[in-house]
Amino acid sequence: MPAWGPCSRRVLICGLRNLGFEGPLSGGRHQFMLRGDVVATIPNPHGSDIGIGLLARILRQAGVSREEWASV
């Protein structure tokens, strides 16, 4: 269960896969994940964790609530 807070890129990808997203797929400057018509852009790998603000934006774009994220 991912906590609501900073997380690694690997935890983000695993959490989105558990919610039914496919990928990550390559495209443009960033990778993305798909679930039906919903596209979630994944940040590029870097040394630090994904912050709360960016995590919130990614989950909002993916249509995932905090409750869904906590239940993964």
mmCIF file of the C-alpha atoms, coordinates in Angstrom:
data_MODEL
# 
_entry.id   MODEL 
# 
loop_
_atom_site.group_PDB 
_atom_site.id 
_atom_site.type_symbol 
_atom_site.label_atom_id 
_atom_site.label_alt_id 
_atom_site.label_comp_id 
_atom_site.label_asym_id 
_atom_site.label_entity_id 
_atom_site.label_seq_id 
_atom_site.pdbx_PDB_ins_code 
_atom_site.Cartn_x 
_atom_site.Cartn_y 
_atom_site.Cartn_z 
_atom_site.occupancy 
_atom_site.B_iso_or_equiv 
_atom_site.pdbx_formal_charge 
_atom_site.auth_seq_id 
_atom_site.auth_comp_id 
_atom_site.auth_asym_id 
_atom_site.auth_atom_id 
_atom_site.pdbx_PDB_model_num 
ATOM 1  C CA . MET A 1 1  ? 0.000  0.000  0.000   1.00 0.00 ? 1  MET A CA 1 
ATOM 2  C CA . PRO A 1 2  ? 1.703  3.227  -1.123  1.00 0.00 ? 2  PRO A CA 1 
ATOM 3  C CA . ALA A 1 3  ? 1.597  5.916  1.507   1.00 0.00 ? 3  ALA A CA 1 
ATOM 4  C CA . TRP A 1 4  ? 0.367  9.411  0.696   1.00 0.00 ? 4  TRP A CA 1 
ATOM 5  C CA . GLY A 1 5  ? 3.674  11.153 0.481   1.00 0.00 ? 5  GLY A CA 1 
ATOM 6  C CA . PRO A 1 6  ? 6.888  11.182 -1.495  1.00 0.00 ? 6  PRO A CA 1 
ATOM 7  C CA . CYS A 1 7  ? 7.515  7.923  -3.340  1.00 0.00 ? 7  CYS A CA 1 
ATOM 8  C CA . SER A 1 8  ? 9.993  6.507  -5.806  1.00 0.00 ? 8  SER A CA 1 
ATOM 9  C CA . ARG A 1 9  ? 9.269  6.179  -9.511  1.00 0.00 ? 9  ARG A CA 1 
ATOM 10 C CA . ARG A 1 10 ? 9.213  2.391  -9.104  1.00 0.00 ? 10 ARG A CA 1 
ATOM 11 C CA . VAL A 1 11 ? 6.494  2.574  -6.407  1.00 0.00 ? 11 VAL A CA 1 
ATOM 12 C CA . LEU A 1 12 ? 4.444  4.941  -8.594  1.00 0.00 ? 12 LEU A CA 1 
ATOM 13 C CA . ILE A 1 13 ? 4.615  2.580  -11.580 1.00 0.00 ? 13 ILE A CA 1 
ATOM 14 C CA . CYS A 1 14 ? 3.759  -0.496 -9.481  1.00 0.00 ? 14 CYS A CA 1 
ATOM 15 C CA . GLY A 1 15 ? 0.831  1.320  -7.868  1.00 0.00 ? 15 GLY A CA 1 
ATOM 16 C CA . LEU A 1 16 ? -0.574 2.436  -11.217 1.00 0.00 ? 16 LEU A CA 1 
ATOM 17 C CA . ARG A 1 17 ? -0.184 -1.092 -12.627 1.00 0.00 ? 17 ARG A CA 1 
ATOM 18 C CA . ASN A 1 18 ? -2.162 -2.437 -9.672  1.00 0.00 ? 18 ASN A CA 1 
ATOM 19 C CA . LEU A 1 19 ? -4.905 0.059  -10.581 1.00 0.00 ? 19 LEU A CA 1 
ATOM 20 C CA . GLY A 1 20 ? -5.112 -1.331 -14.123 1.00 0.00 ? 20 GLY A CA 1 
ATOM 21 C CA . PHE A 1 21 ? -2.697 0.894  -16.034 1.00 0.00 ? 21 PHE A CA 1 
ATOM 22 C CA . GLU A 1 22 ? -0.455 -0.550 -18.744 1.00 0.00 ? 22 GLU A CA 1 
ATOM 23 C CA . GLY A 1 23 ? 3.079  0.588  -19.393 1.00 0.00 ? 23 GLY A CA 1 
ATOM 24 C CA . PRO A 1 24 ? 5.183  2.590  -19.017 1.00 0.00 ? 24 PRO A CA 1 
ATOM 25 C CA . LEU A 1 25 ? 5.284  3.309  -22.750 1.00 0.00 ? 25 LEU A CA 1 
ATOM 26 C CA . SER A 1 26 ? 7.705  5.636  -24.520 1.00 0.00 ? 26 SER A CA 1 
ATOM 27 C CA . GLY A 1 27 ? 6.565  8.789  -26.197 1.00 0.00 ? 27 GLY A CA 1 
ATOM 28 C CA . GLY A 1 28 ? 7.895  12.291 -26.572 1.00 0.00 ? 28 GLY A CA 1 
ATOM 29 C CA . ARG A 1 29 ? 10.000 13.492 -23.681 1.00 0.00 ? 29 ARG A CA 1 
ATOM 30 C CA . HIS A 1 30 ? 8.289  11.426 -20.969 1.00 0.00 ? 30 HIS A CA 1 
ATOM 31 C CA . GLN A 1 31 ? 6.985  7.915  -20.600 1.00 0.00 ? 31 GLN A CA 1 
ATOM 32 C CA . PHE A 1 32 ? 3.285  7.395  -19.948 1.00 0.00 ? 32 PHE A CA 1 
ATOM 33 C CA . MET A 1 33 ? 0.837  4.747  -18.754 1.00 0.00 ? 33 MET A CA 1 
ATOM 34 C CA . LEU A 1 34 ? -2.589 3.927  -20.176 1.00 0.00 ? 34 LEU A CA 1 
ATOM 35 C CA . ARG A 1 35 ? -5.893 2.690  -18.782 1.00 0.00 ? 35 ARG A CA 1 
ATOM 36 C CA . GLY A 1 36 ? -8.532 2.829  -21.490 1.00 0.00 ? 36 GLY A CA 1 
ATOM 37 C CA . ASP A 1 37 ? -8.613 6.432  -22.718 1.00 0.00 ? 37 ASP A CA 1 
ATOM 38 C CA . VAL A 1 38 ? -6.839 7.785  -19.624 1.00 0.00 ? 38 VAL A CA 1 
ATOM 39 C CA . VAL A 1 39 ? -3.181 8.737  -20.053 1.00 0.00 ? 39 VAL A CA 1 
ATOM 40 C CA . ALA A 1 40 ? -0.903 9.329  -17.057 1.00 0.00 ? 40 ALA A CA 1 
ATOM 41 C CA . THR A 1 41 ? 2.483  10.942 -17.735 1.00 0.00 ? 41 THR A CA 1 
ATOM 42 C CA . ILE A 1 42 ? 5.324  9.426  -15.714 1.00 0.00 ? 42 ILE A CA 1 
ATOM 43 C CA . PRO A 1 43 ? 8.319  11.586 -14.700 1.00 0.00 ? 43 PRO A CA 1 
ATOM 44 C CA . ASN A 1 44 ? 11.731 10.662 -16.016 1.00 0.00 ? 44 ASN A CA 1 
ATOM 45 C CA . PRO A 1 45 ? 14.010 8.683  -13.702 1.00 0.00 ? 45 PRO A CA 1 
ATOM 46 C CA . HIS A 1 46 ? 16.102 10.834 -11.412 1.00 0.00 ? 46 HIS A CA 1 
ATOM 47 C CA . GLY A 1 47 ? 17.874 10.420 -8.112  1.00 0.00 ? 47 GLY A CA 1 
ATOM 48 C CA . SER A 1 48 ? 15.210 11.687 -5.736  1.00 0.00 ? 48 SER A CA 1 
ATOM 49 C CA . ASP A 1 49 ? 11.659 10.727 -4.836  1.00 0.00 ? 49 ASP A CA 1 
ATOM 50 C CA . ILE A 1 50 ? 8.541  12.114 -6.502  1.00 0.00 ? 50 ILE A CA 1 
ATOM 51 C CA . GLY A 1 51 ? 7.216  14.852 -4.221  1.00 0.00 ? 51 GLY A CA 1 
ATOM 52 C CA . ILE A 1 52 ? 3.667  15.150 -2.896  1.00 0.00 ? 52 ILE A CA 1 
ATOM 53 C CA . GLY A 1 53 ? 2.732  17.951 -5.316  1.00 0.00 ? 53 GLY A CA 1 
ATOM 54 C CA . LEU A 1 54 ? 3.848  16.053 -8.411  1.00 0.00 ? 54 LEU A CA 1 
ATOM 55 C CA . LEU A 1 55 ? 2.284  12.831 -7.114  1.00 0.00 ? 55 LEU A CA 1 
ATOM 56 C CA . ALA A 1 56 ? -1.031 14.644 -6.629  1.00 0.00 ? 56 ALA A CA 1 
ATOM 57 C CA . ARG A 1 57 ? -0.897 16.036 -10.185 1.00 0.00 ? 57 ARG A CA 1 
ATOM 58 C CA . ILE A 1 58 ? -0.095 12.619 -11.679 1.00 0.00 ? 58 ILE A CA 1 
ATOM 59 C CA . LEU A 1 59 ? -2.912 10.910 -9.763  1.00 0.00 ? 59 LEU A CA 1 
ATOM 60 C CA . ARG A 1 60 ? -5.379 13.685 -10.674 1.00 0.00 ? 60 ARG A CA 1 
ATOM 61 C CA . GLN A 1 61 ? -4.413 13.292 -14.342 1.00 0.00 ? 61 GLN A CA 1 
ATOM 62 C CA . ALA A 1 62 ? -4.909 9.527  -13.994 1.00 0.00 ? 62 ALA A CA 1 
ATOM 63 C CA . GLY A 1 63 ? -8.291 9.935  -12.290 1.00 0.00 ? 63 GLY A CA 1 
ATOM 64 C CA . VAL A 1 64 ? -7.123 8.189  -9.117  1.00 0.00 ? 64 VAL A CA 1 
ATOM 65 C CA . SER A 1 65 ? -8.313 9.401  -5.718  1.00 0.00 ? 65 SER A CA 1 
ATOM 66 C CA . ARG A 1 66 ? -6.249 9.344  -2.527  1.00 0.00 ? 66 ARG A CA 1 
ATOM 67 C CA . GLU A 1 67 ? -8.450 6.537  -1.201  1.00 0.00 ? 67 GLU A CA 1 
ATOM 68 C CA . GLU A 1 68 ? -7.822 4.422  -4.308  1.00 0.00 ? 68 GLU A CA 1 
ATOM 69 C CA . TRP A 1 69 ? -4.083 5.107  -4.061  1.00 0.00 ? 69 TRP A CA 1 
ATOM 70 C CA . ALA A 1 70 ? -4.029 4.093  -0.387  1.00 0.00 ? 70 ALA A CA 1 
ATOM 71 C CA . SER A 1 71 ? -5.931 0.869  -1.108  1.00 0.00 ? 71 SER A CA 1 
ATOM 72 C CA . VAL A 1 72 ? -3.446 -0.394 -3.730  1.00 0.00 ? 72 VAL A CA 1 
# 
